Amino acid sequence: MKRDGRTVAKRDLPEKTCAACGRPFAWRKKWARDWDAVRYCSDRCRKAGVS
């Protein structure tokens, strides 16, 4: 993730808690466009959370 043209350290990336397993997970580049909508840390948790 870049902020003001600088690379941000992994420890400084935003985090969320997974809605299915409760574990914290950090921002990933592939989630950049819809970070506000991301609720699950993985496909496994997403599939388990749907039920």
All heavy atoms as a GROMACS GRO file, in nm:
protein
  415
    1MET      N    1   0.086  -0.117   0.000
    1MET     CA    2   0.000   0.000   0.000
    1MET      C    3   0.090   0.123   0.000
    1MET      O    4   0.187   0.128   0.074
    1MET     CB    5  -0.088   0.000   0.124
    1MET     CG    6  -0.179   0.115   0.136
    1MET     SD    7  -0.283   0.097   0.281
    1MET     CE    8  -0.409   0.210   0.238
    2LYS      N    9   0.056   0.220  -0.080
    2LYS     CA   10   0.135   0.342  -0.085
    2LYS      C   11   0.054   0.459  -0.035
    2LYS      O   12  -0.064   0.470  -0.061
    2LYS     CB   13   0.183   0.369  -0.228
    2LYS     CG   14   0.287   0.270  -0.274
    2LYS     CD   15   0.350   0.314  -0.401
    2LYS     CE   16   0.461   0.217  -0.438
    2LYS     NZ   17   0.539   0.264  -0.548
    3ARG      N   18   0.120   0.542   0.039
    3ARG     CA   19   0.059   0.663   0.093
    3ARG      C   20   0.152   0.780   0.062
    3ARG      O   21   0.267   0.778   0.101
    3ARG     CB   22   0.042   0.650   0.243
    3ARG     CG   23  -0.097   0.683   0.290
    3ARG     CD   24  -0.109   0.666   0.437
    3ARG     NE   25  -0.193   0.549   0.459
    3ARG     CZ   26  -0.206   0.489   0.573
    3ARG    NH1   27  -0.141   0.530   0.678
    3ARG    NH2   28  -0.284   0.386   0.585
    4ASP      N   29   0.102   0.878  -0.009
    4ASP     CA   30   0.182   0.995  -0.046
    4ASP      C   31   0.310   0.955  -0.121
    4ASP      O   32   0.415   1.013  -0.101
    4ASP     CB   33   0.219   1.077   0.078
    4ASP     CG   34   0.098   1.130   0.150
    4ASP    OD1   35   0.000   1.163   0.083
    4ASP    OD2   36   0.101   1.137   0.274
    5GLY      N   37   0.299   0.852  -0.206
    5GLY     CA   38   0.414   0.808  -0.285
    5GLY      C   39   0.514   0.723  -0.210
    5GLY      O   40   0.615   0.684  -0.265
    6ARG      N   41   0.487   0.692  -0.084
    6ARG     CA   42   0.579   0.609  -0.005
    6ARG      C   43   0.516   0.475   0.024
    6ARG      O   44   0.396   0.464   0.042
    6ARG     CB   45   0.610   0.678   0.128
    6ARG     CG   46   0.685   0.805   0.114
    6ARG     CD   47   0.707   0.864   0.250
    6ARG     NE   48   0.814   0.962   0.244
    6ARG     CZ   49   0.882   1.002   0.348
    6ARG    NH1   50   0.855   0.954   0.466
    6ARG    NH2   51   0.975   1.091   0.335
    7THR      N   52   0.598   0.374   0.032
    7THR     CA   53   0.550   0.241   0.066
    7THR      C   54   0.526   0.234   0.217
    7THR      O   55   0.606   0.284   0.296
    7THR     CB   56   0.653   0.134   0.025
    7THR    OG1   57   0.677   0.146  -0.115
    7THR    CG2   58   0.602  -0.004   0.055
    8VAL      N   59   0.416   0.171   0.256
    8VAL     CA   60   0.380   0.159   0.397
    8VAL      C   61   0.427   0.023   0.448
    8VAL      O   62   0.410  -0.078   0.382
    8VAL     CB   63   0.227   0.173   0.415
    8VAL    CG1   64   0.188   0.156   0.560
    8VAL    CG2   65   0.181   0.307   0.363
    9ALA      N   66   0.485   0.020   0.567
    9ALA     CA   67   0.531  -0.106   0.627
    9ALA      C   68   0.412  -0.195   0.659
    9ALA      O   69   0.302  -0.147   0.687
    9ALA     CB   70   0.610  -0.076   0.755
   10LYS      N   71   0.433  -0.326   0.654
   10LYS     CA   72   0.325  -0.422   0.680
   10LYS      C   73   0.259  -0.399   0.815
   10LYS      O   74   0.138  -0.414   0.830
   10LYS     CB   75   0.376  -0.565   0.669
   10LYS     CG   76   0.403  -0.608   0.528
   10LYS     CD   77   0.442  -0.753   0.523
   10LYS     CE   78   0.469  -0.795   0.381
   10LYS     NZ   79   0.497  -0.937   0.371
   11ARG      N   80   0.337  -0.364   0.914
   11ARG     CA   81   0.280  -0.344   1.048
   11ARG      C   82   0.189  -0.223   1.055
   11ARG      O   83   0.108  -0.210   1.146
   11ARG     CB   84   0.391  -0.332   1.152
   11ARG     CG   85   0.474  -0.207   1.138
   11ARG     CD   86   0.583  -0.195   1.243
   11ARG     NE   87   0.658  -0.074   1.226
   11ARG     CZ   88   0.764  -0.060   1.149
   11ARG    NH1   89   0.811  -0.164   1.084
   11ARG    NH2   90   0.826   0.056   1.138
   12ASP      N   91   0.199  -0.133   0.956
   12ASP     CA   92   0.118  -0.011   0.955
   12ASP      C   93  -0.005  -0.021   0.865
   12ASP      O   94  -0.079   0.076   0.852
   12ASP     CB   95   0.203   0.108   0.910
   12ASP     CG   96   0.316   0.137   1.008
   12ASP    OD1   97   0.300   0.107   1.128
   12ASP    OD2   98   0.420   0.189   0.964
   13LEU      N   99  -0.027  -0.137   0.803
   13LEU     CA  100  -0.143  -0.155   0.717
   13LEU      C  101  -0.270  -0.164   0.801
   13LEU      O  102  -0.267  -0.212   0.914
   13LEU     CB  103  -0.129  -0.283   0.634
   13LEU     CG  104  -0.019  -0.282   0.529
   13LEU    CD1  105  -0.006  -0.420   0.467
   13LEU    CD2  106  -0.046  -0.178   0.422
   14PRO      N  107  -0.383  -0.120   0.747
   14PRO     CA  108  -0.509  -0.131   0.822
   14PRO      C  109  -0.548  -0.277   0.844
   14PRO      O  110  -0.516  -0.363   0.763
   14PRO     CB  111  -0.611  -0.060   0.734
   14PRO     CG  112  -0.546  -0.035   0.604
   14PRO     CD  113  -0.401  -0.055   0.618
   15GLU      N  114  -0.614  -0.304   0.954
   15GLU     CA  115  -0.657  -0.440   0.988
   15GLU      C  116  -0.807  -0.443   1.014
   15GLU      O  117  -0.867  -0.342   1.049
   15GLU     CB  118  -0.586  -0.491   1.113
   15GLU     CG  119  -0.444  -0.531   1.092
   15GLU     CD  120  -0.387  -0.602   1.213
   15GLU    OE1  121  -0.450  -0.603   1.320
   15GLU    OE2  122  -0.277  -0.657   1.201
   16LYS      N  123  -0.864  -0.562   0.997
   16LYS     CA  124  -1.003  -0.589   1.030
   16LYS      C  125  -1.010  -0.723   1.100
   16LYS      O  126  -0.915  -0.800   1.097
   16LYS     CB  127  -1.090  -0.598   0.904
   16LYS     CG  128  -1.113  -0.467   0.835
   16LYS     CD  129  -1.212  -0.486   0.723
   16LYS     CE  130  -1.245  -0.355   0.657
   16LYS     NZ  131  -1.350  -0.370   0.557
   17THR      N  132  -1.123  -0.754   1.160
   17THR     CA  133  -1.146  -0.883   1.222
   17THR      C  134  -1.242  -0.962   1.134
   17THR      O  135  -1.346  -0.910   1.092
   17THR     CB  136  -1.207  -0.866   1.363
   17THR    OG1  137  -1.118  -0.784   1.439
   17THR    CG2  138  -1.223  -0.999   1.432
   18CYS      N  139  -1.209  -1.087   1.107
   18CYS     CA  140  -1.290  -1.173   1.022
   18CYS      C  141  -1.425  -1.199   1.089
   18CYS      O  142  -1.432  -1.231   1.208
   18CYS     CB  143  -1.218  -1.304   0.996
   18CYS     SG  144  -1.309  -1.420   0.893
   19ALA      N  145  -1.533  -1.188   1.011
   19ALA     CA  146  -1.668  -1.208   1.063
   19ALA      C  147  -1.697  -1.354   1.095
   19ALA      O  148  -1.785  -1.384   1.176
   19ALA     CB  149  -1.770  -1.156   0.962
   20ALA      N  150  -1.622  -1.447   1.035
   20ALA     CA  151  -1.647  -1.589   1.057
   20ALA      C  152  -1.560  -1.648   1.168
   20ALA      O  153  -1.609  -1.712   1.260
   20ALA     CB  154  -1.625  -1.668   0.928
   21CYS      N  155  -1.428  -1.624   1.160
   21CYS     CA  156  -1.338  -1.688   1.256
   21CYS      C  157  -1.290  -1.596   1.368
   21CYS      O  158  -1.237  -1.642   1.468
   21CYS     CB  159  -1.217  -1.748   1.182
   21CYS     SG  160  -1.105  -1.626   1.111
   22GLY      N  161  -1.308  -1.466   1.352
   22GLY     CA  162  -1.270  -1.371   1.456
   22GLY      C  163  -1.123  -1.335   1.459
   22GLY      O  164  -1.079  -1.260   1.545
   23ARG      N  165  -1.046  -1.382   1.364
   23ARG     CA  166  -0.902  -1.351   1.360
   23ARG      C  167  -0.880  -1.220   1.287
   23ARG      O  168  -0.952  -1.186   1.194
   23ARG     CB  169  -0.825  -1.460   1.286
   23ARG     CG  170  -0.826  -1.591   1.357
   23ARG     CD  171  -0.746  -1.692   1.278
   23ARG     NE  172  -0.750  -1.821   1.343
   23ARG     CZ  173  -0.716  -1.934   1.286
   23ARG    NH1  174  -0.676  -1.935   1.160
   23ARG    NH2  175  -0.721  -2.046   1.353
   24PRO      N  176  -0.776  -1.146   1.327
   24PRO     CA  177  -0.745  -1.022   1.256
   24PRO      C  178  -0.676  -1.052   1.122
   24PRO      O  179  -0.603  -1.150   1.111
   24PRO     CB  180  -0.650  -0.949   1.351
   24PRO     CG  181  -0.589  -1.057   1.433
   24PRO     CD  182  -0.692  -1.166   1.445
   25PHE      N  183  -0.704  -0.970   1.022
   25PHE     CA  184  -0.634  -0.982   0.895
   25PHE      C  185  -0.605  -0.843   0.842
   25PHE      O  186  -0.674  -0.747   0.872
   25PHE     CB  187  -0.714  -1.065   0.794
   25PHE     CG  188  -0.847  -1.007   0.754
   25PHE    CD1  189  -0.860  -0.933   0.638
   25PHE    CD2  190  -0.960  -1.028   0.831
   25PHE    CE1  191  -0.983  -0.880   0.599
   25PHE    CE2  192  -1.083  -0.976   0.793
   25PHE     CZ  193  -1.095  -0.902   0.677
   26ALA      N  194  -0.496  -0.832   0.765
   26ALA     CA  195  -0.448  -0.703   0.717
   26ALA      C  196  -0.491  -0.677   0.574
   26ALA      O  197  -0.525  -0.769   0.499
   26ALA     CB  198  -0.296  -0.696   0.728
   27TRP      N  199  -0.485  -0.552   0.536
   27TRP     CA  200  -0.515  -0.506   0.402
   27TRP      C  201  -0.428  -0.578   0.301
   27TRP      O  202  -0.311  -0.605   0.326
   27TRP     CB  203  -0.487  -0.356   0.397
   27TRP     CG  204  -0.514  -0.288   0.267
   27TRP    CD1  205  -0.630  -0.230   0.231
   27TRP    CD2  206  -0.423  -0.268   0.158
   27TRP    NE1  207  -0.618  -0.174   0.106
   27TRP    CE2  208  -0.491  -0.198   0.059
   27TRP    CE3  209  -0.291  -0.304   0.136
   27TRP    CZ2  210  -0.432  -0.161  -0.061
   27TRP    CZ3  211  -0.232  -0.269   0.016
   27TRP    CH2  212  -0.303  -0.198  -0.080
   28ARG      N  213  -0.487  -0.610   0.185
   28ARG     CA  214  -0.412  -0.671   0.075
   28ARG      C  215  -0.440  -0.591  -0.051
   28ARG      O  216  -0.548  -0.536  -0.068
   28ARG     CB  217  -0.455  -0.816   0.054
   28ARG     CG  218  -0.414  -0.904   0.170
   28ARG     CD  219  -0.473  -1.041   0.161
   28ARG     NE  220  -0.422  -1.114   0.046
   28ARG     CZ  221  -0.459  -1.238   0.015
   28ARG    NH1  222  -0.547  -1.301   0.090
   28ARG    NH2  223  -0.409  -1.298  -0.090
   29LYS      N  224  -0.342  -0.587  -0.140
   29LYS     CA  225  -0.355  -0.505  -0.260
   29LYS      C  226  -0.478  -0.543  -0.342
   29LYS      O  227  -0.546  -0.456  -0.397
   29LYS     CB  228  -0.229  -0.516  -0.344
   29LYS     CG  229  -0.228  -0.420  -0.460
   29LYS     CD  230  -0.097  -0.420  -0.533
   29LYS     CE  231  -0.102  -0.320  -0.646
   29LYS     NZ  232   0.026  -0.310  -0.714
   30LYS      N  233  -0.510  -0.673  -0.349
   30LYS     CA  234  -0.625  -0.714  -0.430
   30LYS      C  235  -0.758  -0.665  -0.372
   30LYS      O  236  -0.859  -0.666  -0.440
   30LYS     CB  237  -0.627  -0.865  -0.451
   30LYS     CG  238  -0.662  -0.947  -0.331
   30LYS     CD  239  -0.661  -1.094  -0.368
   30LYS     CE  240  -0.724  -1.180  -0.265
   30LYS     NZ  241  -0.730  -1.319  -0.307
   31TRP      N  242  -0.757  -0.621  -0.246
   31TRP     CA  243  -0.878  -0.567  -0.182
   31TRP      C  244  -0.882  -0.414  -0.186
   31TRP      O  245  -0.970  -0.353  -0.126
   31TRP     CB  246  -0.887  -0.612  -0.038
   31TRP     CG  247  -0.907  -0.758  -0.018
   31TRP    CD1  248  -0.970  -0.846  -0.102
   31TRP    CD2  249  -0.864  -0.836   0.094
   31TRP    NE1  250  -0.968  -0.972  -0.049
   31TRP    CE2  251  -0.904  -0.969   0.072
   31TRP    CE3  252  -0.796  -0.806   0.211
   31TRP    CZ2  253  -0.879  -1.071   0.162
   31TRP    CZ3  254  -0.770  -0.908   0.301
   31TRP    CH2  255  -0.812  -1.038   0.276
   32ALA      N  256  -0.789  -0.352  -0.255
   32ALA     CA  257  -0.776  -0.206  -0.253
   32ALA      C  258  -0.903  -0.134  -0.293
   32ALA      O  259  -0.942  -0.035  -0.230
   32ALA     CB  260  -0.660  -0.163  -0.343
   33ARG      N  261  -0.972  -0.182  -0.396
   33ARG     CA  262  -1.091  -0.112  -0.445
   33ARG      C  263  -1.212  -0.127  -0.354
   33ARG      O  264  -1.298  -0.040  -0.350
   33ARG     CB  265  -1.128  -0.161  -0.585
   33ARG     CG  266  -1.040  -0.098  -0.691
   33ARG     CD  267  -1.088  -0.135  -0.828
   33ARG     NE  268  -1.016  -0.255  -0.870
   33ARG     CZ  269  -1.065  -0.349  -0.949
   33ARG    NH1  270  -1.185  -0.339  -0.996
   33ARG    NH2  271  -0.993  -0.454  -0.980
   34ASP      N  272  -1.221  -0.238  -0.282
   34ASP     CA  273  -1.341  -0.262  -0.201
   34ASP      C  274  -1.309  -0.301  -0.056
   34ASP      O  275  -1.379  -0.382   0.003
   34ASP     CB  276  -1.431  -0.366  -0.268
   34ASP     CG  277  -1.364  -0.500  -0.285
   34ASP    OD1  278  -1.241  -0.506  -0.279
   34ASP    OD2  279  -1.436  -0.599  -0.305
   35TRP      N  280  -1.208  -0.239   0.001
   35TRP     CA  281  -1.166  -0.270   0.138
   35TRP      C  282  -1.281  -0.250   0.237
   35TRP      O  283  -1.296  -0.326   0.332
   35TRP     CB  284  -1.046  -0.184   0.177
   35TRP     CG  285  -1.002  -0.201   0.318
   35TRP    CD1  286  -1.006  -0.106   0.416
   35TRP    CD2  287  -0.949  -0.320   0.380
   35TRP    NE1  288  -0.957  -0.158   0.534
   35TRP    CE2  289  -0.922  -0.288   0.515
   35TRP    CE3  290  -0.922  -0.448   0.337
   35TRP    CZ2  291  -0.870  -0.381   0.605
   35TRP    CZ3  292  -0.870  -0.540   0.427
   35TRP    CH2  293  -0.844  -0.505   0.559
   36ASP      N  294  -1.367  -0.153   0.214
   36ASP     CA  295  -1.478  -0.128   0.305
   36ASP      C  296  -1.579  -0.243   0.306
   36ASP      O  297  -1.648  -0.264   0.405
   36ASP     CB  298  -1.550   0.002   0.268
   36ASP     CG  299  -1.461   0.124   0.291
   36ASP    OD1  300  -1.372   0.118   0.378
   36ASP    OD2  301  -1.482   0.223   0.221
   37ALA      N  302  -1.587  -0.317   0.196
   37ALA     CA  303  -1.683  -0.427   0.184
   37ALA      C  304  -1.627  -0.562   0.227
   37ALA      O  305  -1.702  -0.658   0.244
   37ALA     CB  306  -1.734  -0.437   0.040
   38VAL      N  307  -1.495  -0.572   0.245
   38VAL     CA  308  -1.432  -0.700   0.282
   38VAL      C  309  -1.468  -0.735   0.426
   38VAL      O  310  -1.454  -0.653   0.517
   38VAL     CB  311  -1.278  -0.692   0.268
   38VAL    CG1  312  -1.211  -0.817   0.318
   38VAL    CG2  313  -1.240  -0.667   0.123
   39ARG      N  314  -1.521  -0.857   0.446
   39ARG     CA  315  -1.562  -0.902   0.580
   39ARG      C  316  -1.490  -1.025   0.626
   39ARG      O  317  -1.484  -1.053   0.746
   39ARG     CB  318  -1.713  -0.930   0.580
   39ARG     CG  319  -1.798  -0.807   0.556
   39ARG     CD  320  -1.945  -0.837   0.555
   39ARG     NE  321  -1.984  -0.907   0.676
   39ARG     CZ  322  -2.089  -0.988   0.684
   39ARG    NH1  323  -2.165  -1.009   0.580
   39ARG    NH2  324  -2.119  -1.048   0.796
   40TYR      N  325  -1.439  -1.105   0.532
   40TYR     CA  326  -1.379  -1.235   0.565
   40TYR      C  327  -1.232  -1.239   0.526
   40TYR      O  328  -1.192  -1.180   0.426
   40TYR     CB  329  -1.454  -1.347   0.493
   40TYR     CG  330  -1.602  -1.345   0.524
   40TYR    CD1  331  -1.695  -1.303   0.430
   40TYR    CD2  332  -1.650  -1.385   0.649
   40TYR    CE1  333  -1.830  -1.302   0.458
   40TYR    CE2  334  -1.785  -1.384   0.678
   40TYR     CZ  335  -1.874  -1.342   0.583
   40TYR     OH  336  -2.007  -1.340   0.613
   41CYS      N  337  -1.152  -1.315   0.601
   41CYS     CA  338  -1.009  -1.324   0.576
   41CYS      C  339  -0.973  -1.418   0.462
   41CYS      O  340  -0.865  -1.408   0.406
   41CYS     CB  341  -0.935  -1.366   0.703
   41CYS     SG  342  -0.977  -1.531   0.763
   42SER      N  343  -1.064  -1.509   0.426
   42SER     CA  344  -1.033  -1.607   0.322
   42SER      C  345  -1.162  -1.660   0.258
   42SER      O  346  -1.271  -1.636   0.308
   42SER     CB  347  -0.956  -1.725   0.382
   42SER     OG  348  -1.038  -1.794   0.474
   43ASP      N  349  -1.147  -1.733   0.148
   43ASP     CA  350  -1.262  -1.795   0.084
   43ASP      C  351  -1.326  -1.898   0.177
   43ASP      O  352  -1.448  -1.914   0.178
   43ASP     CB  353  -1.222  -1.862  -0.048
   43ASP     CG  354  -1.198  -1.761  -0.158
   43ASP    OD1  355  -1.253  -1.648  -0.150
   43ASP    OD2  356  -1.123  -1.793  -0.252
   44ARG      N  357  -1.244  -1.967   0.251
   44ARG     CA  358  -1.296  -2.069   0.344
   44ARG      C  359  -1.391  -2.005   0.446
   44ARG      O  360  -1.500  -2.054   0.472
   44ARG     CB  361  -1.180  -2.138   0.414
   44ARG     CG  362  -1.221  -2.244   0.510
   44ARG     CD  363  -1.100  -2.308   0.573
   44ARG     NE  364  -1.139  -2.410   0.667
   44ARG     CZ  365  -1.055  -2.487   0.733
   44ARG    NH1  366  -0.925  -2.472   0.716
   44ARG    NH2  367  -1.098  -2.577   0.818
   45CYS      N  368  -1.348  -1.893   0.504
   45CYS     CA  369  -1.433  -1.823   0.601
   45CYS      C  370  -1.556  -1.763   0.534
   45CYS      O  371  -1.663  -1.759   0.591
   45CYS     CB  372  -1.353  -1.715   0.673
   45CYS     SG  373  -1.243  -1.780   0.799
   46ARG      N  374  -1.539  -1.712   0.411
   46ARG     CA  375  -1.653  -1.654   0.339
   46ARG      C  376  -1.760  -1.760   0.315
   46ARG      O  377  -1.878  -1.736   0.337
   46ARG     CB  378  -1.607  -1.596   0.206
   46ARG     CG  379  -1.718  -1.530   0.126
   46ARG     CD  380  -1.667  -1.471  -0.003
   46ARG     NE  381  -1.593  -1.566  -0.084
   46ARG     CZ  382  -1.647  -1.655  -0.166
   46ARG    NH1  383  -1.778  -1.662  -0.177
   46ARG    NH2  384  -1.572  -1.737  -0.236
   47LYS      N  385  -1.718  -1.879   0.276
   47LYS     CA  386  -1.814  -1.988   0.252
   47LYS      C  387  -1.879  -2.035   0.382
   47LYS      O  388  -1.997  -2.067   0.385
   47LYS     CB  389  -1.745  -2.105   0.181
   47LYS     CG  390  -1.708  -2.071   0.039
   47LYS     CD  391  -1.629  -2.183  -0.024
   47LYS     CE  392  -1.585  -2.142  -0.165
   47LYS     NZ  393  -1.497  -2.242  -0.224
   48ALA      N  394  -1.803  -2.037   0.489
   48ALA     CA  395  -1.857  -2.078   0.618
   48ALA      C  396  -1.951  -1.972   0.675
   48ALA      O  397  -2.049  -2.004   0.743
   48ALA     CB  398  -1.744  -2.105   0.717
   49GLY      N  399  -1.924  -1.845   0.646
   49GLY     CA  400  -2.003  -1.734   0.698
   49GLY      C  401  -2.136  -1.716   0.628
   49GLY      O  402  -2.226  -1.655   0.683
   50VAL      N  403  -2.149  -1.770   0.508
   50VAL     CA  404  -2.272  -1.756   0.431
   50VAL      C  405  -2.386  -1.834   0.493
   50VAL      O  406  -2.500  -1.791   0.496
   50VAL     CB  407  -2.250  -1.800   0.283
   50VAL    CG1  408  -2.380  -1.802   0.208
   50VAL    CG2  409  -2.152  -1.706   0.216
   51SER      N  410  -2.356  -1.950   0.548
   51SER     CA  411  -2.459  -2.039   0.603
   51SER      C  412  -2.532  -1.976   0.719
   51SER      O  413  -2.485  -1.907   0.798
   51SER     CB  414  -2.398  -2.168   0.652
   51SER     OG  415  -2.323  -2.229   0.552
   0.00000   0.00000   0.00000
